[in-house]
Amino acid sequence: MEKKRTAIIWICCFMLLWSCKKDYQHYSGPEGVYFGVRYDGHINDQDGPYQSSTHIEFMKLGLQQMDLQIPVLITGASKSYDRVFKISVVADSTTAVPAVHYQELNRQYIMPAYSNGCLVPLRLFCAPDLDTIERRLVLQLDETEDFVGAFSSWDPPLDITGHHPAQKFDATRHTIYLNNIMVKPNQWLGSVLENGEEFNALGAFTRRKMDFITERLGVSYADFASPSSMSVIRIGLISQQLSKILIERFNAGDPVLEEDGRLMYAGQVPWKSYVGIPWKK
């Protein structure tokens, strides 16, 4: 009986493998290309295995330029020879400027022989205007003699819970969002009262204050991202050091001002600072 059961299992496995092999041999879909971008190179079940966009935040990266590698994958079997695909910029949807925010694309790219995909390099620049506004760069895969655009209405597969993790999107397009906007980090200890008065260790968060701390104390914006790099004790020490510098500058007749003209604040300074109200000598 045991031998019979084993034989049945082997037959079932053989039939399953043969079925898969047979389906693969009879694949007749179009030979196409699509963007196979995944966050951090991994599948995120909440967003789907392929993403329609990439967000580049230079401030968090601490970079002035970066080389992004964009995965382009194929449908159909690989070939024994190189093939050509093209990527263009969708002008009416793009706000990024060539040579300012990104390096212009090549006229065409090569899908290497015996490969199912490749990485397209794209150099991105942290231009000054990204400090205050976000730019977008929309890329489009164009048809060539070798490839058509695949999955123009990509429906992400079910996630592990049995639900669709993302909305349908066009996998022949990919949008890259660029910014260098500085927002209040998680570990910033300070805020503003209802009357506009700054309080606590560091007071209101401003870009000017963060830049001043980085320049004078060697503390980076990224350091404020998590408790592991910025403890409450460390914040207290930063507040003391910053207060000392601000007091010294004030006593020397060269006070440090915020953009609205108020005195820069830290927890141990003897003055009060109100957002929007300039300091008067």
C-alpha positions in Angstrom: 0.0 0.0 0.0 2.8 2.4 0.9 4.6 1.7 -2.4 1.4 2.4 -4.3 0.8 5.7 -2.4 4.4 6.8 -3.2 4.0 5.9 -6.9 0.8 8.0 -7.1 2.6 11.0 -5.5 5.4 10.8 -8.0 3.0 10.6 -10.9 1.2 13.7 -9.7 4.5 15.6 -9.3 5.5 14.5 -12.8 2.2 15.6 -14.3 2.5 19.0 -12.6 6.0 19.6 -13.8 5.1 18.6 -17.3 2.1 20.9 -17.3 4.3 23.8 -16.2 6.9 23.0 -18.9 4.2 22.6 -21.5 2.7 26.1 -20.6 6.2 27.7 -20.8 7.0 26.1 -24.1 3.7 27.5 -25.6 4.2 31.1 -24.3 3.0 33.4 -27.1 2.7 36.8 -25.4 4.3 40.0 -26.9 7.9 40.7 -26.5 7.8 43.8 -24.4 9.5 45.9 -21.7 8.2 47.4 -18.5 9.5 49.2 -15.4 10.1 46.7 -12.6 10.9 49.2 -9.8 10.5 47.9 -6.2 11.0 50.0 -3.1 14.4 49.2 -1.7 14.7 46.3 -4.1 12.1 44.3 -2.1 8.5 43.4 -2.5 6.2 45.4 -0.2 2.9 43.6 0.2 1.1 46.8 1.1 2.1 48.5 -2.1 2.5 45.7 -4.6 5.6 44.1 -6.1 6.0 46.9 -8.7 5.8 50.6 -8.1 4.6 53.3 -10.3 6.8 55.9 -8.7 10.1 56.6 -6.9 10.6 59.3 -4.3 14.0 60.8 -3.9 14.5 63.0 -0.8 18.0 64.5 -1.0 17.7 65.9 2.5 17.3 62.4 4.0 20.0 61.0 1.8 22.5 63.7 2.6 23.5 63.9 -1.1 23.8 66.6 -3.7 23.5 64.1 -6.5 22.7 60.4 -6.9 22.8 57.7 -9.5 19.5 55.9 -9.6 19.3 52.4 -11.1 16.0 51.8 -12.8 15.1 48.2 -13.5 13.6 47.5 -16.9 12.3 43.9 -17.4 11.1 42.0 -20.4 8.2 39.8 -21.3 8.8 36.7 -23.3 12.0 34.7 -23.6 15.5 36.1 -23.6 17.4 36.1 -26.8 20.9 35.1 -27.9 21.6 38.7 -29.2 21.3 42.2 -27.9 18.1 44.1 -28.4 17.2 47.8 -28.3 14.7 49.7 -26.1 14.0 53.4 -25.7 13.0 55.6 -22.9 11.6 59.1 -23.3 10.6 61.9 -21.0 6.9 62.7 -21.0 7.2 66.5 -21.4 3.6 67.5 -20.5 3.8 65.7 -17.2 7.4 66.5 -16.2 8.4 69.5 -14.2 12.1 68.6 -13.7 14.5 70.3 -16.0 17.2 68.5 -18.0 20.8 69.3 -16.9 19.4 71.0 -13.8 17.5 68.2 -12.0 18.6 65.2 -14.1 21.1 64.1 -16.7 19.6 63.8 -20.1 18.7 60.3 -21.2 20.4 58.3 -23.9 18.7 58.0 -27.3 18.5 54.2 -26.8 19.5 51.4 -24.4 20.6 47.8 -24.8 18.9 44.8 -23.4 21.8 42.3 -23.2 21.7 38.9 -24.8 20.5 36.1 -22.5 19.0 38.5 -20.0 15.5 39.1 -18.7 16.2 42.6 -17.6 18.7 45.3 -17.1 19.4 48.5 -15.0 19.1 51.9 -16.6 21.4 54.5 -14.9 19.9 57.9 -14.3 21.9 60.7 -12.6 19.8 63.1 -10.5 20.8 66.5 -9.1 19.9 68.4 -6.0 19.2 71.8 -7.5 18.6 74.8 -5.2 14.9 75.1 -6.1 14.2 71.6 -4.6 14.6 73.2 -1.2 11.1 74.6 -1.5 9.3 72.7 -4.2 9.0 69.1 -5.5 9.8 68.3 -9.1 8.7 65.2 -11.0 10.3 63.4 -13.9 8.0 61.1 -15.9 9.6 58.4 -18.0 8.0 56.4 -20.8 9.1 53.2 -22.5 8.7 53.6 -26.3 8.1 51.0 -28.9 11.1 49.8 -31.0 11.6 47.0 -33.6 12.5 44.7 -30.7 10.0 45.6 -28.0 6.6 47.0 -27.3 5.5 48.5 -24.1 4.1 45.8 -21.8 1.5 46.0 -19.1 0.0 49.4 -19.9 -2.7 48.5 -17.4 -0.8 46.5 -14.8 -3.0 44.8 -12.2 -0.7 43.9 -9.2 -1.2 40.3 -8.0 -3.0 39.5 -4.8 -0.9 40.0 -1.6 -0.6 37.4 1.1 -3.9 38.5 2.6 -5.8 37.8 -0.6 -6.3 41.5 -1.4 -5.0 43.7 -4.2 -2.1 45.7 -2.6 -2.1 48.5 -5.1 -4.2 50.2 -7.8 -3.8 49.5 -11.5 -1.2 51.6 -13.2 0.7 51.8 -16.5 3.9 49.8 -16.1 5.4 51.4 -19.2 5.6 54.7 -17.3 7.5 55.6 -14.1 7.4 58.8 -12.2 10.4 60.0 -10.1 9.7 62.7 -7.5 12.6 64.9 -6.4 12.8 67.3 -3.4 15.2 68.6 -0.8 12.5 69.9 1.5 13.4 69.9 5.1 10.6 69.0 7.5 10.6 68.7 11.2 12.4 65.4 12.1 11.0 62.8 14.5 13.4 63.5 17.3 13.2 67.3 17.3 12.4 68.4 20.9 10.8 71.8 20.6 7.7 73.5 19.4 5.6 76.7 19.5 2.8 77.7 21.9 -0.5 79.0 20.8 0.7 82.6 21.2 3.7 81.9 18.9 6.2 81.6 21.7 9.0 79.1 21.1 9.6 76.6 24.0 11.4 73.5 25.1 15.0 72.4 24.3 15.2 73.6 20.7 12.0 75.6 20.1 10.5 75.8 16.6 12.1 73.8 13.9 13.4 75.9 11.0 15.8 75.2 8.2 18.0 78.1 9.2 18.3 76.7 12.8 19.0 73.2 11.5 21.7 74.5 9.1 23.2 76.5 12.0 23.4 73.4 14.2 25.0 71.4 11.4 27.6 74.1 10.7 28.5 74.9 14.3 27.9 71.6 16.1 28.5 69.0 13.4 25.1 67.4 13.9 23.3 66.3 10.8 19.7 66.4 9.9 19.7 62.6 9.5 20.9 62.3 13.2 17.4 63.5 14.3 15.6 60.7 12.4 15.5 58.1 15.2 16.1 57.7 18.9 19.1 55.4 18.3 21.0 58.4 16.8 19.4 61.2 18.8 18.6 60.5 22.5 16.9 63.0 24.8 20.2 63.4 26.6 22.0 64.3 23.4 19.3 66.8 22.5 19.8 68.4 25.9 23.5 68.7 25.3 22.8 70.2 21.8 20.4 72.7 23.4 23.1 73.8 25.9 25.8 74.2 23.2 23.5 76.1 20.9 22.3 78.4 23.7 25.9 79.2 24.6 26.7 80.1 21.0 23.6 82.2 20.6 24.2 84.1 23.8 27.8 84.8 22.9 26.7 86.1 19.5 24.1 88.3 21.1 26.5 89.8 23.6 29.0 90.5 20.8 26.4 92.6 19.0 25.9 90.0 16.2 22.7 88.2 17.1 21.6 85.2 15.1 18.2 85.8 13.5 15.6 83.6 11.9 14.2 84.5 8.5 11.4 86.5 10.0 13.9 88.6 12.0 13.3 87.1 15.4 16.1 86.0 17.6 17.1 82.3 17.2 15.9 80.3 20.2 17.3 77.5 22.3 16.2 76.3 25.7 18.8 78.1 27.8 18.7 81.6 26.2 17.5 84.4 28.4 15.1 85.9 25.8 11.7 84.9 24.4 11.1 84.5 20.7 7.8 84.7 19.0 7.2 83.3 15.5 6.5 86.1 13.0 7.6 88.9 15.4 11.0 90.5 14.5 13.5 91.3 17.3 13.8 95.0 18.0 17.1 96.4 19.2 
